[in-house]
Amino acid sequence: MKTKKKVKNKKRLVSANTIILAALIIIIAVNTLVWKNRFEKLAEINLLTGQIANVTQEIKKTQEPAANLQARLNEASANLTAAQTALPAQFNRNDIIDYIIGLSRECQVEVLPVSSEGWVVEKTSQSYPVLKLTATITGSFPQTNEFIYKLQHGEYKALVIPEISITRQSSSDNSTLFSGENTMVTVRLSISIYARPAAAKGN
């Protein structure tokens, strides 16, 4: 009897370890993807910030008398406008919520609730209005992965995901085998969408 109990205990221990290992693999894979995309977005934003700072310096230099003063001023102003308009103007937060819900249907995941912290001003070398949202996504691992990818590479180019957490849902058949296609997960996201520098207005 003791031997049978030991065998059962060992099986339970192996099953628990397998589930934990599978969950860790999922978390590491998703976090790696999210952080890579986040760094790329932040690099783009920092590049735009640097361009704006360079153009501002050029405009200040044009205050010195020069033969081509007006031409240099026009060129600097055009470059400044181009750099600033690379980021979208502020938009209604309901538009982004509708976009997220539509994208969730396309990727066949559930996304509820979507809540908004509203517009805040984030200061780096320049102040940027940022719309902050949080959302919870439920679906299979491949579907949620596709949703996150499309969200970061979709209509809102200045969208970043600074925080993400993923939890594997318990299997109804108590299977210890990991299958990416059938593994259901719950993902909690923090979303930030940057807008071009302007006075932040709540929508």
Backbone as a chain_set.jsonl record, in Angstrom:
{"seq": "MKTKKKVKNKKRLVSANTIILAALIIIIAVNTLVWKNRFEKLAEINLLTGQIANVTQEIKKTQEPAANLQARLNEASANLTAAQTALPAQFNRNDIIDYIIGLSRECQVEVLPVSSEGWVVEKTSQSYPVLKLTATITGSFPQTNEFIYKLQHGEYKALVIPEISITRQSSSDNSTLFSGENTMVTVRLSISIYARPAAAKGN", "coords": {"N": [[0.827, -1.206, 0.0], [1.936, 1.27, 0.816], [3.863, 1.602, -1.117], [2.293, 1.977, -3.422], [1.065, 4.393, -2.743], [3.299, 6.061, -2.667], [4.038, 6.001, -5.376], [1.787, 7.223, -6.519], [1.983, 9.744, -5.331], [4.411, 10.577, -6.421], [3.646, 10.73, -9.126], [1.755, 12.792, -8.994], [3.443, 14.869, -8.21], [5.154, 15.051, -10.424], [3.253, 15.782, -12.373], [2.412, 18.288, -11.393], [4.838, 19.676, -11.511], [5.265, 19.64, -14.272], [3.135, 21.229, -15.219], [3.781, 23.689, -14.026], [6.257, 24.172, -15.25], [5.444, 24.415, -17.943], [3.833, 26.685, -17.765], [5.763, 28.583, -17.052], [7.337, 28.588, -19.367], [5.539, 29.7, -21.207], [5.163, 32.264, -20.087], [7.775, 33.323, -20.218], [8.176, 33.341, -23.016], [6.154, 35.098, -23.964], [6.751, 37.458, -22.539], [9.303, 38.016, -23.565], [8.71, 38.614, -26.253], [6.992, 40.855, -25.917], [8.617, 42.739, -24.543], [10.623, 43.109, -26.445], [9.187, 44.328, -28.541], [8.33, 46.588, -27.167], [10.727, 47.954, -26.617], [11.443, 48.593, -29.231], [9.382, 50.368, -29.972], [9.765, 52.424, -28.072], [12.285, 53.239, -28.862], [11.695, 54.346, -31.359], [10.105, 56.516, -30.543], [11.943, 57.948, -28.991], [13.733, 58.593, -31.023], [12.174, 60.333, -32.583], [11.843, 62.349, -30.679], [14.488, 63.245, -30.449], [14.86, 64.234, -33.034], [13.052, 66.369, -33.047], [14.21, 67.973, -31.059], [16.656, 68.58, -32.304], [15.773, 70.046, -34.531], [14.595, 72.214, -33.229], [16.872, 73.405, -32.131], [18.133, 74.172, -34.489], [16.345, 76.101, -35.375], [16.722, 78.055, -33.437], [19.33, 78.792, -34.043], [18.952, 80.166, -36.387], [18.376, 82.701, -35.682], [20.556, 84.293, -35.821], [21.985, 86.739, -37.97], [21.898, 86.07, -41.431], [22.551, 85.392, -44.898], [20.838, 83.626, -46.15], [18.697, 83.449, -44.392], [15.812, 83.363, -44.262], [15.22, 81.139, -45.877], [16.502, 79.058, -44.492], [15.069, 79.169, -42.114], [12.49, 78.503, -43.001], [12.951, 75.868, -43.865], [13.733, 74.632, -41.455], [11.385, 74.961, -39.959], [9.614, 73.431, -41.469], [10.748, 70.885, -41.155], [10.416, 70.574, -38.394], [7.627, 70.526, -38.18], [7.083, 68.184, -39.643], [8.339, 66.233, -38.032], [6.868, 66.451, -35.661], [4.269, 65.817, -36.492], [4.503, 63.168, -37.045], [3.72, 61.68, -34.926], [0.423, 60.798, -33.847], [-2.41, 63.078, -33.664], [-4.206, 64.013, -30.692], [-6.881, 61.806, -29.792], [-10.229, 60.531, -29.564], [-10.881, 58.565, -26.753], [-12.754, 56.536, -26.892], [-12.602, 55.691, -29.496], [-10.19, 54.194, -29.675], [-10.817, 52.171, -27.89], [-12.967, 50.942, -29.198], [-11.552, 50.068, -31.429], [-9.797, 48.177, -30.262], [-11.654, 46.281, -29.326], [-12.794, 45.483, -31.765], [-10.523, 44.352, -32.964], [-10.1, 42.227, -31.234], [-12.253, 40.577, -31.828], [-11.613, 39.897, -34.429], [-9.322, 38.356, -33.97], [-10.384, 36.369, -32.491], [-10.559, 36.373, -29.649], [-11.5, 37.073, -26.225], [-11.963, 40.279, -24.853], [-12.131, 41.865, -22.065], [-12.364, 43.533, -18.945], [-12.099, 46.713, -20.694], [-10.459, 49.39, -19.524], [-9.973, 52.88, -18.862], [-7.436, 55.15, -17.936], [-7.433, 57.665, -18.713], [-6.175, 60.728, -20.285], [-2.805, 61.554, -19.739], [0.1, 63.528, -18.971], [3.249, 62.831, -20.07], [6.573, 63.291, -19.29], [9.548, 63.574, -21.02], [12.27, 64.477, -22.792], [10.605, 66.224, -23.853], [7.199, 67.182, -23.318], [4.635, 64.796, -23.585], [1.312, 63.979, -24.483], [-0.36, 61.163, -23.226], [-2.438, 58.41, -23.66], [-3.723, 56.15, -21.423], [-4.52, 52.76, -20.97], [-6.077, 49.769, -19.655], [-6.467, 46.251, -20.045], [-8.034, 42.99, -20.173], [-7.379, 39.94, -21.607], [-8.699, 36.949, -22.944], [-8.17, 33.736, -24.213], [-6.958, 31.246, -26.572], [-3.449, 30.385, -26.494], [-2.038, 30.878, -29.017], [-3.924, 32.6, -30.266], [-4.139, 34.823, -28.508], [-1.525, 35.682, -28.618], [-1.362, 36.465, -31.315], [-3.219, 38.557, -31.256], [-1.938, 40.438, -29.549], [0.345, 41.001, -31.077], [-0.802, 42.157, -33.436], [-2.023, 44.349, -32.273], [0.159, 45.881, -31.467], [1.325, 46.451, -33.904], [-0.506, 47.699, -35.481], [-3.099, 49.99, -36.358], [-2.544, 52.142, -34.613], [0.334, 53.606, -34.392], [2.021, 54.605, -32.438], [1.658, 53.091, -30.172], [2.35, 51.394, -27.188], [3.14, 48.611, -25.02], [3.634, 48.67, -21.842], [3.425, 46.976, -19.632], [2.748, 43.545, -18.936], [1.004, 40.584, -18.069], [0.655, 37.059, -17.827], [-1.47, 34.273, -17.472], [-1.936, 30.834, -17.183], [-4.878, 29.07, -17.858], [-6.701, 26.699, -15.875], [-6.79, 23.297, -16.863], [-9.585, 21.46, -18.087], [-9.565, 18.723, -18.346], [-7.549, 17.961, -16.723], [-5.088, 17.521, -17.872], [-1.601, 17.063, -18.211], [-0.079, 17.662, -20.318], [1.382, 20.037, -22.501], [-0.041, 22.089, -24.894], [0.225, 24.339, -27.396], [-1.825, 25.127, -29.134], [-4.199, 24.432, -27.84], [-4.024, 25.409, -25.276], [-5.432, 27.484, -22.936], [-5.301, 30.869, -22.009], [-5.064, 33.723, -19.8], [-4.554, 37.094, -20.234], [-3.244, 40.048, -18.969], [-3.051, 43.412, -19.771], [-1.25, 46.501, -19.84], [-1.672, 49.466, -21.537], [-0.263, 52.036, -23.499], [-0.774, 54.923, -25.423], [0.793, 57.184, -27.392], [0.555, 60.672, -28.188], [0.921, 63.528, -30.405], [2.929, 66.286, -29.236], [1.063, 68.485, -27.347], [-1.446, 70.47, -25.676], [-2.873, 68.454, -23.272], [-6.072, 67.007, -23.535], [-8.903, 65.742, -21.992], [-11.047, 63.125, -23.134]], "CA": [[0.0, 0.0, 0.0], [2.816, 2.438, 0.896], [4.516, 1.762, -2.422], [1.301, 2.566, -4.329], [0.894, 5.804, -2.362], [4.501, 6.777, -3.108], [3.957, 6.123, -6.827], [0.764, 8.241, -6.799], [2.54, 11.046, -4.933], [5.414, 10.945, -7.427], [2.929, 11.125, -10.333], [1.186, 14.116, -8.75], [4.554, 15.822, -8.185], [5.592, 15.222, -11.809], [2.205, 16.537, -13.057], [2.479, 19.687, -10.937], [6.071, 20.267, -12.074], [5.067, 19.821, -15.712], [2.257, 22.395, -15.394], [4.554, 24.881, -13.657], [7.258, 24.38, -16.303], [4.746, 24.9, -19.138], [3.433, 28.072, -17.506], [6.977, 29.413, -17.098], [7.729, 28.715, -20.771], [4.609, 30.661, -21.812], [5.449, 33.6, -19.542], [9.055, 33.786, -20.775], [8.011, 33.6, -24.446], [5.349, 36.303, -24.163], [7.501, 38.619, -22.032], [10.378, 38.317, -24.511], [8.102, 39.271, -27.414], [6.466, 42.166, -25.532], [9.712, 43.663, -24.245], [11.294, 43.442, -27.708], [8.353, 45.306, -29.241], [8.302, 47.821, -26.379], [11.985, 48.66, -26.849], [11.407, 49.143, -30.587], [8.506, 51.537, -29.956], [10.42, 53.488, -27.32], [13.388, 53.736, -29.693], [11.093, 55.223, -32.363], [9.676, 57.743, -29.871], [13.165, 58.689, -28.647], [14.271, 59.134, -32.271], [11.363, 61.502, -32.916], [12.174, 63.389, -29.705], [15.789, 63.783, -30.843], [14.679, 65.027, -34.253], [12.39, 67.62, -32.659], [15.205, 68.771, -30.344], [17.623, 69.078, -33.301], [15.127, 71.082, -35.332], [14.455, 73.378, -32.35], [18.186, 74.046, -32.073], [18.365, 74.813, -35.784], [15.529, 77.316, -35.422], [17.397, 79.048, -32.593], [20.518, 79.267, -34.761], [18.567, 81.052, -37.477], [18.215, 84.057, -35.168], [21.736, 85.042, -36.229], [21.836, 87.255, -39.339], [22.491, 85.264, -42.5], [22.016, 85.745, -46.206], [19.732, 82.715, -46.475], [17.967, 83.299, -43.129], [14.424, 82.962, -44.461], [15.2, 79.772, -46.422], [16.846, 78.143, -43.386], [13.949, 79.176, -41.17], [11.401, 77.732, -43.613], [13.338, 74.45, -43.855], [13.68, 74.158, -40.063], [9.975, 74.887, -39.558], [9.021, 72.276, -42.161], [11.257, 69.679, -40.496], [9.779, 70.487, -37.082], [6.239, 70.1, -38.4], [7.098, 66.782, -40.074], [8.696, 65.392, -36.892], [5.777, 66.449, -34.683], [3.08, 65.157, -37.032], [4.724, 61.718, -37.135], [2.844, 61.146, -33.878], [-0.964, 61.201, -34.132], [-3.04, 64.058, -32.786], [-5.043, 63.37, -29.668], [-8.077, 61.218, -30.352], [-11.216, 60.134, -28.572], [-10.512, 57.252, -26.203], [-13.725, 55.528, -27.331], [-12.144, 55.16, -30.79], [-9.2, 53.138, -29.449], [-11.512, 51.042, -27.245], [-13.685, 50.251, -30.286], [-10.533, 49.407, -32.25], [-9.333, 46.998, -29.515], [-12.742, 45.287, -29.327], [-12.865, 44.944, -33.127], [-9.357, 43.496, -33.186], [-10.29, 40.996, -30.45], [-13.174, 39.714, -32.595], [-10.846, 39.394, -35.575], [-8.378, 37.335, -33.484], [-11.198, 35.384, -31.768], [-10.29, 36.371, -28.206], [-12.364, 37.958, -25.453], [-11.207, 41.352, -24.229], [-12.954, 42.575, -21.096], [-12.858, 44.852, -19.346], [-11.125, 47.716, -21.137], [-10.665, 50.585, -18.703], [-9.081, 53.977, -19.242], [-6.991, 56.089, -16.909], [-7.528, 58.985, -19.328], [-4.961, 61.352, -20.803], [-1.826, 62.094, -18.792], [1.251, 64.116, -19.654], [4.498, 62.139, -19.73], [7.682, 64.196, -19.625], [10.897, 63.089, -21.303], [12.887, 65.74, -23.173], [9.46, 67.064, -24.182], [5.974, 66.637, -22.727], [3.763, 64.107, -24.53], [0.068, 63.434, -23.957], [-0.409, 59.709, -23.358], [-3.684, 57.775, -23.237], [-3.387, 54.888, -20.765], [-5.623, 51.809, -20.886], [-5.787, 48.414, -19.191], [-7.404, 45.289, -20.627], [-7.824, 41.572, -19.872], [-7.668, 39.146, -22.804], [-8.826, 35.509, -22.706], [-8.229, 32.956, -25.443], [-5.861, 30.29, -26.683], [-2.148, 31.052, -26.525], [-1.749, 31.462, -30.339], [-4.842, 33.698, -30.564], [-3.759, 35.995, -27.718], [-0.241, 36.129, -29.16], [-1.676, 37.169, -32.56], [-3.888, 39.809, -30.888], [-0.929, 41.366, -29.028], [1.19, 41.412, -32.2], [-1.554, 43.07, -34.3], [-2.261, 45.575, -31.519], [1.391, 46.666, -31.464], [1.734, 46.787, -35.271], [-1.728, 48.043, -36.201], [-3.461, 51.35, -36.751], [-1.954, 53.136, -33.714], [1.771, 53.343, -34.509], [2.728, 55.024, -31.218], [1.118, 52.298, -29.071], [3.298, 50.504, -26.527], [2.599, 47.826, -23.908], [4.687, 48.688, -20.826], [3.28, 45.888, -18.659], [1.927, 42.402, -19.363], [1.101, 39.369, -17.244], [-0.082, 35.963, -18.46], [-1.798, 33.166, -16.577], [-2.532, 29.682, -17.869], [-6.119, 28.622, -17.232], [-6.661, 25.283, -15.51], [-7.34, 22.413, -17.894], [-10.756, 20.724, -17.601], [-9.279, 17.28, -18.311], [-6.386, 17.779, -15.845], [-3.953, 17.041, -18.655], [-0.317, 17.696, -17.887], [0.607, 17.934, -21.574], [1.251, 21.412, -22.973], [-0.318, 22.24, -26.317], [0.039, 25.755, -27.683], [-3.098, 25.344, -29.812], [-5.341, 24.225, -26.951], [-3.801, 25.996, -23.965], [-6.155, 28.733, -22.733], [-4.57, 31.781, -21.135], [-5.616, 35.044, -19.495], [-3.468, 38.075, -20.332], [-3.578, 41.406, -18.526], [-2.183, 44.366, -20.459], [-1.291, 47.95, -19.681], [-1.456, 50.003, -22.876], [-0.037, 53.484, -23.587], [-0.774, 55.429, -26.792], [1.351, 58.532, -27.391], [0.056, 61.624, -29.183], [1.886, 64.597, -30.659], [2.947, 67.26, -28.155], [-0.01, 69.489, -27.359], [-2.115, 70.499, -24.37], [-3.704, 67.249, -23.152], [-7.484, 67.235, -23.251], [-9.627, 64.494, -21.768], [-12.157, 62.884, -24.045]], "C": [[0.861, 1.256, 0.0], [3.491, 2.7, -0.445], [3.568, 2.414, -3.425], [1.102, 4.036, -4.038], [2.084, 6.628, -2.815], [4.473, 7.014, -4.622], [2.954, 7.203, -7.206], [1.292, 9.628, -6.472], [3.571, 11.53, -5.946], [4.746, 11.411, -8.715], [2.335, 12.518, -10.186], [2.268, 15.177, -8.781], [5.048, 16.115, -9.602], [4.561, 16.048, -12.582], [2.263, 18.005, -12.684], [3.704, 20.376, -11.523], [5.927, 20.545, -13.564], [4.209, 21.049, -16.0], [3.016, 23.678, -15.11], [5.573, 25.207, -14.741], [6.618, 24.943, -17.57], [4.334, 26.354, -18.968], [4.624, 29.01, -17.588], [7.433, 29.64, -18.538], [6.85, 29.744, -21.482], [4.96, 32.076, -21.382], [6.73, 34.156, -20.149], [8.901, 34.162, -22.25], [7.257, 34.899, -24.694], [6.102, 37.544, -23.704], [8.628, 39.012, -22.977], [9.843, 39.079, -25.714], [7.663, 40.689, -27.07], [7.582, 43.162, -25.285], [10.464, 44.055, -25.509], [10.515, 44.517, -28.449], [8.327, 46.633, -28.505], [9.571, 48.636, -26.616], [12.01, 49.289, -28.237], [10.551, 50.403, -30.635], [9.157, 52.71, -29.23], [11.585, 54.083, -28.108], [12.861, 54.686, -30.759], [10.706, 56.567, -31.742], [10.884, 58.588, -29.499], [13.8, 59.314, -29.882], [13.513, 60.389, -32.682], [11.665, 62.662, -31.969], [13.496, 64.047, -30.061], [15.686, 64.66, -32.075], [14.049, 66.383, -33.93], [13.383, 68.54, -31.957], [16.225, 69.376, -31.317], [17.032, 70.216, -34.13], [14.957, 72.363, -34.521], [15.774, 74.133, -32.25], [18.504, 74.779, -33.374], [17.578, 76.114, -35.902], [16.182, 78.422, -34.601], [18.628, 79.628, -33.298], [20.163, 80.28, -35.848], [18.335, 82.482, -37.012], [19.425, 84.934, -35.529], [21.56, 85.513, -37.678], [22.552, 86.356, -40.349], [21.816, 85.625, -43.807], [20.799, 84.894, -46.549], [18.867, 82.458, -45.239], [16.553, 82.768, -43.341], [14.325, 81.524, -44.981], [15.502, 78.754, -45.334], [15.71, 78.038, -42.383], [12.786, 78.349, -41.708], [11.703, 76.231, -43.581], [13.245, 73.869, -42.448], [12.245, 74.006, -39.596], [9.286, 73.689, -40.197], [9.467, 70.97, -41.516], [10.616, 69.477, -39.13], [8.352, 69.985, -37.211], [6.175, 68.624, -38.776], [7.386, 65.856, -38.901], [7.545, 65.307, -35.898], [4.558, 65.706, -35.198], [3.296, 63.667, -37.267], [3.925, 60.997, -36.047], [1.421, 61.61, -34.17], [-1.423, 62.321, -33.207], [-3.857, 63.307, -31.743], [-6.354, 62.915, -30.293], [-9.013, 60.819, -29.212], [-10.9, 58.732, -28.06], [-11.499, 56.164, -26.602], [-13.32, 54.906, -28.662], [-11.157, 54.022, -30.594], [-9.839, 51.931, -28.777], [-12.278, 50.241, -28.294], [-12.713, 49.48, -31.173], [-10.051, 48.118, -31.573], [-10.391, 45.907, -29.531], [-12.88, 44.652, -30.716], [-11.725, 43.994, -33.428], [-9.493, 42.174, -32.421], [-11.235, 40.03, -31.175], [-12.459, 39.09, -33.787], [-9.928, 38.253, -35.153], [-9.068, 36.255, -32.652], [-10.751, 35.227, -30.314], [-11.315, 37.274, -27.536], [-11.502, 39.029, -24.814], [-12.152, 42.172, -23.358], [-12.268, 42.51, -19.746], [-11.728, 45.68, -19.944], [-11.408, 48.972, -20.324], [-9.601, 51.618, -19.036], [-8.727, 54.814, -18.026], [-7.051, 57.514, -17.451], [-6.176, 59.482, -19.819], [-4.097, 61.846, -19.659], [-0.684, 62.681, -19.618], [2.508, 63.434, -19.147], [5.662, 62.994, -20.203], [8.968, 63.408, -19.843], [11.701, 64.348, -21.618], [11.811, 66.744, -23.585], [8.227, 66.405, -23.597], [5.09, 66.033, -23.817], [2.462, 63.74, -23.837], [0.007, 61.932, -24.24], [-1.755, 59.213, -22.847], [-3.339, 56.401, -22.675], [-4.644, 54.044, -20.594], [-5.142, 50.522, -20.218], [-6.853, 47.481, -19.763], [-7.035, 43.879, -20.194], [-8.287, 40.76, -21.072], [-7.707, 37.671, -22.426], [-8.949, 34.797, -24.047], [-7.117, 31.934, -25.455], [-4.547, 31.049, -26.791], [-1.827, 31.641, -27.907], [-2.644, 32.663, -30.665], [-4.463, 34.962, -29.798], [-2.432, 36.564, -28.211], [-0.455, 36.936, -30.447], [-2.314, 38.526, -32.254], [-2.873, 40.848, -30.425], [-0.047, 41.884, -30.162], [0.467, 42.448, -33.076], [-1.833, 44.393, -33.597], [-1.036, 46.481, -31.579], [1.818, 47.106, -32.87], [0.54, 47.217, -36.121], [-1.875, 49.517, -36.481], [-2.757, 52.421, -35.917], [-0.451, 52.877, -33.599], [2.532, 53.68, -33.231], [2.173, 54.31, -29.99], [2.208, 51.388, -28.513], [2.584, 49.774, -25.401], [3.679, 47.755, -22.831], [4.611, 47.539, -19.83], [2.368, 44.801, -19.221], [2.107, 41.268, -18.364], [0.202, 38.307, -17.879], [-0.265, 34.823, -17.469], [-2.426, 32.047, -17.392], [-3.781, 29.264, -17.115], [-6.022, 27.132, -16.938], [-7.365, 24.463, -16.575], [-8.484, 21.597, -17.316], [-10.488, 19.231, -17.508], [-8.052, 16.963, -17.456], [-5.172, 17.235, -16.585], [-2.694, 17.795, -18.28], [0.463, 18.042, -19.154], [0.351, 19.368, -22.007], [1.028, 21.416, -24.474], [-0.61, 23.701, -26.58], [-1.319, 26.042, -28.299], [-4.268, 25.314, -28.836], [-5.19, 24.877, -25.583], [-4.494, 27.356, -23.878], [-5.407, 29.584, -21.719], [-5.385, 33.047, -20.893], [-4.452, 36.022, -19.451], [-3.979, 39.434, -19.874], [-2.555, 42.38, -19.103], [-2.364, 45.778, -19.919], [-0.877, 48.533, -21.023], [-1.267, 51.52, -22.789], [-0.005, 53.881, -25.056], [-0.333, 56.891, -26.745], [0.714, 59.378, -28.485], [1.087, 62.732, -29.352], [1.817, 65.638, -29.544], [1.893, 68.344, -28.357], [-0.595, 69.503, -25.963], [-3.061, 69.32, -24.29], [-5.127, 67.626, -22.788], [-8.163, 65.896, -23.069], [-10.781, 64.369, -22.737], [-13.243, 62.116, -23.33]], "O": [[0.568, 2.207, -0.724], [3.669, 3.845, -0.859], [3.973, 3.291, -4.188], [0.982, 4.844, -4.959], [1.923, 7.752, -3.289], [4.836, 8.091, -5.095], [3.215, 8.008, -8.099], [1.084, 10.575, -7.23], [3.619, 12.71, -6.292], [5.203, 12.369, -9.338], [2.39, 13.329, -11.11], [2.054, 16.266, -9.313], [5.326, 17.263, -9.949], [4.937, 16.922, -13.364], [2.175, 18.873, -13.552], [3.626, 21.517, -11.978], [6.407, 21.563, -14.061], [4.509, 21.822, -16.911], [2.911, 24.645, -15.864], [5.741, 26.368, -15.113], [7.175, 25.842, -18.201], [4.461, 27.159, -19.89], [4.515, 30.109, -18.131], [7.861, 30.738, -18.895], [7.344, 30.558, -22.262], [5.045, 32.981, -22.212], [6.777, 35.319, -20.549], [9.432, 35.182, -22.688], [7.661, 35.708, -25.529], [6.097, 38.565, -24.391], [8.887, 40.199, -23.175], [10.437, 40.065, -26.148], [7.922, 41.622, -27.829], [7.518, 44.298, -25.753], [10.898, 45.199, -25.641], [11.09, 45.494, -28.929], [8.303, 47.691, -29.134], [9.511, 49.852, -26.795], [12.534, 50.389, -28.411], [10.935, 51.393, -31.258], [9.113, 53.846, -29.703], [11.843, 55.284, -28.032], [13.484, 55.709, -31.045], [10.943, 57.623, -32.329], [10.863, 59.807, -29.667], [14.339, 60.419, -29.82], [14.116, 61.386, -33.08], [11.737, 63.815, -32.394], [13.621, 65.27, -29.987], [16.336, 65.702, -32.162], [14.458, 67.412, -34.469], [13.407, 69.742, -32.217], [16.612, 70.536, -31.176], [17.697, 71.216, -34.398], [15.146, 73.463, -35.04], [15.791, 75.363, -32.281], [19.073, 75.871, -33.36], [18.067, 77.101, -36.451], [16.198, 79.582, -35.011], [18.927, 80.814, -33.162], [20.971, 81.144, -36.189], [18.121, 83.378, -37.829], [19.329, 86.161, -35.54], [21.046, 84.771, -38.515], [23.688, 85.939, -40.123], [20.679, 86.096, -43.835], [19.847, 85.377, -47.162], [18.358, 81.35, -45.066], [16.14, 81.823, -42.67], [13.44, 80.776, -44.565], [14.849, 77.713, -45.251], [15.42, 76.959, -41.866], [12.168, 77.584, -40.967], [10.818, 75.422, -43.304], [12.746, 72.761, -42.258], [11.913, 73.037, -38.913], [8.479, 73.013, -39.56], [8.665, 70.051, -41.349], [10.307, 68.349, -38.746], [7.916, 69.124, -36.447], [5.314, 67.893, -38.285], [6.756, 64.806, -38.775], [7.266, 64.239, -35.352], [3.877, 65.031, -34.426], [2.358, 62.969, -37.651], [3.508, 59.853, -36.224], [1.231, 62.71, -34.691], [-0.893, 62.492, -32.109], [-4.155, 62.123, -31.897], [-6.875, 63.555, -31.207], [-8.618, 60.78, -28.047], [-10.677, 57.816, -28.852], [-11.133, 54.99, -26.648], [-13.642, 53.75, -28.939], [-11.259, 52.994, -31.262], [-9.457, 50.794, -29.053], [-12.247, 49.01, -28.286], [-13.014, 48.371, -31.617], [-9.913, 47.086, -32.231], [-10.069, 44.735, -29.726], [-13.06, 43.44, -30.836], [-11.919, 42.959, -34.065], [-9.054, 41.128, -32.9], [-11.039, 38.815, -31.139], [-12.665, 37.922, -34.115], [-9.769, 37.283, -35.894], [-8.414, 35.333, -32.163], [-10.588, 34.115, -29.813], [-11.924, 38.128, -28.18], [-10.428, 38.732, -24.29], [-12.871, 43.047, -23.84], [-11.638, 41.499, -19.437], [-10.551, 45.391, -19.73], [-12.49, 49.55, -20.431], [-8.486, 51.285, -19.435], [-9.58, 55.144, -17.202], [-6.753, 58.465, -16.729], [-5.175, 58.767, -19.777], [-4.589, 62.477, -18.723], [-0.525, 62.373, -20.799], [2.801, 63.452, -17.951], [5.73, 63.375, -21.371], [9.417, 62.67, -18.966], [11.799, 65.222, -20.758], [12.061, 67.947, -23.659], [8.211, 65.19, -23.399], [4.825, 66.666, -24.838], [2.489, 63.24, -22.713], [0.287, 61.488, -25.354], [-2.169, 59.551, -21.738], [-2.734, 55.58, -23.365], [-5.683, 54.525, -20.141], [-3.948, 50.222, -20.217], [-8.004, 47.879, -19.941], [-5.877, 43.597, -19.885], [-9.435, 40.87, -21.505], [-6.853, 37.194, -21.678], [-9.732, 35.2, -24.907], [-6.408, 31.769, -24.462], [-4.537, 32.229, -27.142], [-1.386, 32.787, -27.985], [-2.184, 33.632, -31.268], [-4.464, 36.053, -30.367], [-2.236, 37.78, -28.222], [0.189, 37.965, -30.65], [-2.0, 39.524, -32.902], [-2.927, 42.002, -30.848], [0.274, 43.072, -30.204], [1.038, 43.484, -33.418], [-1.877, 45.441, -34.24], [-1.162, 47.697, -31.723], [2.601, 48.047, -33.003], [0.578, 47.107, -37.347], [-0.907, 50.207, -36.799], [-2.41, 53.482, -36.435], [-0.016, 52.038, -32.81], [3.584, 53.096, -32.97], [2.209, 54.856, -28.887], [2.902, 50.7, -29.262], [1.565, 50.237, -24.888], [4.549, 46.886, -22.887], [5.626, 47.165, -19.243], [1.368, 45.08, -19.882], [3.21, 41.019, -17.877], [-0.87, 38.615, -18.399], [0.651, 34.458, -16.731], [-3.334, 32.279, -18.19], [-3.76, 29.117, -15.893], [-5.35, 26.39, -17.655], [-8.393, 24.868, -17.119], [-8.388, 21.094, -16.197], [-11.101, 18.539, -16.695], [-7.567, 15.832, -17.46], [-4.325, 16.566, -15.992], [-2.717, 19.006, -18.059], [1.536, 18.641, -19.082], [-0.771, 19.861, -21.894], [1.799, 20.828, -25.232], [-1.579, 24.249, -26.053], [-1.912, 27.085, -28.024], [-5.22, 26.08, -28.982], [-6.144, 24.895, -24.806], [-4.186, 28.268, -24.646], [-4.939, 29.083, -20.697], [-6.273, 33.394, -21.672], [-3.48, 35.811, -18.725], [-5.017, 39.908, -20.336], [-1.348, 42.196, -18.946], [-3.472, 46.197, -19.586], [0.147, 48.143, -21.585], [-2.015, 52.206, -22.092], [0.7, 53.262, -25.852], [-0.997, 57.731, -26.137], [0.377, 58.881, -29.559], [2.01, 62.862, -28.549], [0.751, 65.849, -28.966], [1.845, 69.017, -29.387], [-0.276, 68.637, -25.149], [-3.952, 69.179, -25.127], [-5.376, 68.427, -21.887], [-8.015, 65.006, -23.906], [-11.412, 65.356, -23.116], [-14.276, 61.808, -23.924]]}, "num_chains": 1, "name": "protein.A"}
